Amino acid sequence: MKTLKELEKIRYDEAAEKSGKIKVLVGMATCGIAAGARPVMNSFANEIRTRGIKNVELAMMGCIGMCSLEPIVEVYDVGGTKTTYIKMDEVKAARVVKEHILGGNVCKEYTAE
């Protein structure tokens, strides 16, 4: 392990494997909030609640240094694979829940890759 990013990945990988849950992290630092992260977080929460999804943990994260791409959302599947979504909004968040979290298909047009 050589970087803080590698350490972070190990932490989330282990947490996901232990809990058996999908992790959804929304960037809620000042830059994310200014770019519209609050409605994105609310959209994820509403979709998860109204669809009755039990295997998802929704949480906030701080700035990851890519402020121009905010709002940023990271989704960690149960195996620890991370998908980073950029320039999110409420509509995109609802689609990520439907297609990625429930359907297992990454919404590639919203990713940083």
Secondary structure, 3 states (H helix, E strand, C coil): CCCHHHHHHHHHHHHHHHHCCEEEEEECCHHHHHHCHHHHHHHHHHHHHHCCCCCEEEEEECCCCCHHHCCCEEEECCCCCEEEECCCCHHHHHHHHHHHHHCCCCCHHHECC
